[in-house]
Amino acid sequence: MSSRIRIHDRPSNRRPSGRLRRFITMLPVLALVWVLAACASPAKVEDDTSAIPSTDATSSEPAAVAWPRLSPAFSVPTDRPLRAAFVLVDGVYNTELVAPLDLLDHVRYQQKPGIEVFTVSADGEPVTTAEGLRIGADHRFEDAPPADILVVASAEHSRDSDLENEALIAYVRDAGEQAQIVLSLCWGSFVLGEAGLLDGGAATTFPRDFDAFATRFPAVDVRQGPTFVHDGKAITSQGGVRSFDAAMYLIDHLYGPDIARGVGGGLLIDWPYPAHALAPEVIAR
């Protein structure tokens, strides 16, 4: 004997309960209250820009800074861009290379003609960074154009075999002597030191290697406290995320706080940092 499920199409004669009838009766009243409340206090979220930081480089006076402001020791050209050469070697670290390159390149959005950045390797061929990126070179050591700014980032062998690379040290020495500014990040100071570009001045490096740096370069006054040191034509940074600090400082030094603040605003970097958040050392000689 089979069982079947019967479906009845007859409409139900059941009436809603008293509670449901009262709720249905109140619906028009609740809708009216909601409309009146919305009209009384309209939300204008799209007009609220109070939480968005301004990127206007001239919106307010620059904050006090934790260092003495020095004028550049040379005249920043107005008829051509400053030229910044970035030294490439295999094993260079991404942060120390890209942080200053990105910031210096962004000057052109705030100040014409800005800074022209280019990369230089021994043979003009691409290099592989410590993190595995392939980065192309614009020039070889032997035919690279003169640079106003020479940037030496940290690499895996900046403390050992790179210091025995005669072509690298010769290029850094020659280009650095011609440049107006030399900038090192983290262990890049070892390369500047080997090239003799830090002798007689103060400098810093990656904090774990203060002693090794001081032992190898006794003619350099190693400063262990500052996040970066500017002495003469050399700016040396502890590296890592502090590479941004030194590059922002360099822009401020060359172009002034308004341009630096504009560059920082475009990259969501508040500049200048509060005095308590930055510990540089700028030496006036």
C-alpha positions in Angstrom: 0.0 0.0 0.0 1.6 3.3 -1.1 1.4 6.5 0.8 0.9 9.8 -0.9 1.3 13.4 0.3 -1.8 15.5 -0.5 -1.4 19.3 -1.1 -4.6 21.3 -0.5 -5.0 24.5 -2.4 -7.9 25.9 -0.3 -7.2 29.3 1.2 -6.8 29.3 4.9 -9.6 31.0 6.9 -7.3 31.7 9.9 -7.1 35.3 10.9 -3.9 37.0 12.1 -3.3 37.1 15.9 -4.1 40.2 17.9 -0.4 41.0 18.3 0.3 40.7 14.6 -2.7 42.9 13.8 -1.4 45.6 16.1 2.0 45.5 14.5 0.6 45.8 11.0 -1.5 48.8 12.2 1.6 50.6 13.6 3.7 50.2 10.4 2.5 53.5 8.8 3.3 55.4 12.0 6.8 53.9 12.3 7.5 54.8 8.6 6.4 58.4 9.2 8.7 58.7 12.2 11.7 57.4 10.3 11.1 59.9 7.4 10.8 62.8 9.8 14.0 61.9 11.6 15.9 61.5 8.3 14.8 64.9 7.1 15.6 66.6 10.4 19.3 65.5 10.4 20.5 64.5 6.9 23.9 62.7 6.8 26.5 64.3 4.5 29.3 61.8 4.7 30.6 62.7 1.3 31.2 66.3 2.4 33.2 65.4 5.5 36.8 65.8 4.7 38.0 66.8 8.1 39.8 63.4 8.6 41.7 63.6 5.3 45.2 65.0 5.6 46.0 67.9 3.3 48.8 67.5 0.7 49.0 71.2 0.1 52.6 72.1 0.6 51.7 75.7 1.6 48.7 75.0 3.8 50.4 76.0 7.1 53.7 76.9 8.6 56.2 74.0 9.0 56.5 72.5 12.4 59.7 73.0 14.5 62.3 70.5 13.6 64.9 68.6 15.7 67.9 69.8 13.8 69.6 73.0 12.7 68.5 74.1 9.2 71.5 74.4 7.0 71.5 76.0 3.5 72.9 73.7 0.8 76.7 74.1 0.2 76.0 74.5 -3.5 73.4 76.3 -5.7 70.6 74.0 -6.7 70.2 74.4 -10.4 67.0 75.8 -11.9 67.8 75.1 -15.6 68.2 71.4 -15.2 67.3 68.6 -12.8 69.6 67.5 -10.1 71.0 64.1 -11.1 71.0 61.3 -8.5 72.9 58.1 -9.2 71.9 54.9 -7.4 74.6 52.2 -7.2 73.4 48.7 -8.1 75.1 45.5 -7.0 73.7 42.0 -6.7 72.2 41.5 -3.3 71.2 45.1 -2.8 68.3 45.4 -0.3 64.9 46.6 -1.6 64.1 49.0 1.2 67.4 50.9 1.2 67.4 51.2 -2.6 63.7 51.9 -3.3 62.9 54.2 -0.4 65.3 57.1 -1.4 64.8 56.5 -5.1 61.0 56.8 -4.8 61.2 59.9 -2.7 63.8 61.7 -4.8 61.9 60.9 -8.0 58.7 62.4 -6.5 60.3 65.8 -6.2 59.5 66.5 -9.8 55.8 66.5 -8.9 56.4 69.4 -6.5 59.3 71.3 -8.0 60.4 71.7 -11.6 62.8 70.5 -12.9 63.2 68.3 -9.9 65.6 65.3 -9.6 66.5 62.9 -12.4 67.2 59.5 -10.9 69.2 56.8 -12.7 70.9 53.5 -11.8 74.4 52.3 -12.3 75.9 48.8 -12.3 79.4 47.5 -13.1 78.5 46.3 -16.5 75.2 48.0 -17.1 73.3 44.7 -16.7 70.4 44.1 -14.3 71.1 43.0 -10.8 69.1 40.7 -8.5 68.2 42.2 -5.1 68.5 40.3 -1.8 64.8 39.7 -1.9 64.8 38.4 -5.5 63.7 41.4 -7.6 65.5 42.0 -11.0 66.3 45.7 -11.4 67.8 47.2 -14.6 70.7 49.5 -14.8 70.7 52.7 -16.9 74.5 52.9 -17.1 77.8 51.2 -16.6 80.3 52.4 -14.1 82.7 53.5 -16.9 80.2 55.6 -18.8 77.8 56.9 -16.2 77.1 60.6 -16.3 78.2 62.8 -13.5 75.9 62.8 -10.5 75.0 65.6 -8.1 73.8 63.0 -5.6 75.4 59.6 -5.1 73.3 57.0 -3.3 74.8 53.8 -2.0 72.2 51.4 -0.5 73.0 48.4 1.7 73.6 45.0 0.1 74.3 41.5 1.4 78.0 41.8 1.0 78.5 45.5 1.8 80.6 44.5 4.8 82.8 42.0 3.1 83.3 41.0 -0.5 81.9 44.2 -2.0 84.7 46.1 -0.2 87.2 44.0 -2.2 85.5 44.9 -5.5 87.9 47.3 -7.0 85.6 48.5 -9.8 82.8 49.3 -7.3 85.1 51.2 -4.9 86.7 53.1 -7.7 83.4 54.2 -9.1 82.0 55.2 -5.7 85.2 57.1 -4.9 85.3 59.0 -8.2 81.6 59.7 -8.4 81.4 60.6 -4.8 84.2 63.1 -5.0 82.5 64.8 -7.9 79.0 64.7 -6.3 77.6 67.5 -4.1 75.9 64.9 -1.7 76.7 61.3 -0.9 73.9 59.3 0.8 74.3 55.9 2.3 71.7 53.6 3.8 72.5 51.0 6.4 75.7 49.1 5.4 76.2 51.4 2.4 78.3 53.4 4.8 80.9 50.6 4.7 81.3 51.2 1.0 81.5 55.0 1.4 84.1 54.4 4.2 86.2 52.1 2.0 86.2 54.7 -0.7 87.5 57.3 1.8 84.5 59.5 1.5 83.8 59.6 5.3 87.3 60.2 6.6 87.6 62.9 9.2 83.8 63.2 9.6 81.0 61.8 11.6 78.7 59.0 10.3 76.4 56.2 11.4 75.5 52.7 10.1 73.2 49.8 11.0 73.1 49.7 14.8 74.3 46.1 15.2 77.5 47.0 13.3 78.7 50.1 15.1 81.7 48.3 16.5 82.7 46.6 13.3 82.4 49.9 11.4 84.5 51.8 14.0 87.2 49.1 13.9 87.5 49.1 10.1 87.3 52.9 9.7 89.1 54.5 12.6 89.3 57.8 10.8 85.5 58.1 11.0 83.7 59.4 14.1 80.9 56.8 14.5 77.7 58.2 16.1 75.5 55.5 17.7 72.5 57.5 18.7 71.2 59.4 15.6 68.9 57.7 13.0 71.0 59.6 10.4 74.0 61.9 10.4 74.7 64.8 8.0 78.2 66.0 8.1 79.7 67.9 5.2 78.6 66.3 2.0 77.8 62.9 3.5 74.5 61.8 4.9 74.6 58.4 6.5 71.5 56.5 7.7 70.9 53.5 10.0 68.8 52.1 7.2 65.7 50.0 7.2 62.6 52.1 7.5 64.8 55.0 8.6 65.9 55.2 5.0 62.8 57.3 4.4 63.9 59.7 7.2 67.2 60.5 5.5 65.7 60.9 2.1 63.0 63.2 3.3 65.6 65.2 5.2 67.7 65.5 2.0 64.7 66.9 0.1 64.0 69.4 2.9 67.6 70.4 2.9 67.8 71.0 -0.8 64.3 72.4 -1.5 62.9 73.6 1.8 60.2 72.3 4.1 57.2 73.2 1.8 58.5 71.0 -1.1 59.4 68.2 1.4 55.9 68.4 2.9 54.4 68.2 -0.6 56.4 65.2 -1.5 55.5 63.6 1.8 51.8 64.3 1.4 51.7 62.6 -1.9 53.1 59.5 -0.3 51.2 59.8 3.0 54.3 60.7 5.0 53.7 63.5 7.6 56.7 65.8 7.4 58.4 67.0 9.3 58.2 64.4 12.0 57.6 65.6 15.5 60.8 66.4 17.3 60.5 63.4 19.6 60.0 61.0 16.8 63.2 61.6 14.9 66.8 61.7 16.3 69.0 63.0 13.5 72.4 64.7 13.9 73.2 67.6 11.6 76.7 69.0 12.0 77.4 72.6 11.0 81.1 73.1 10.2 
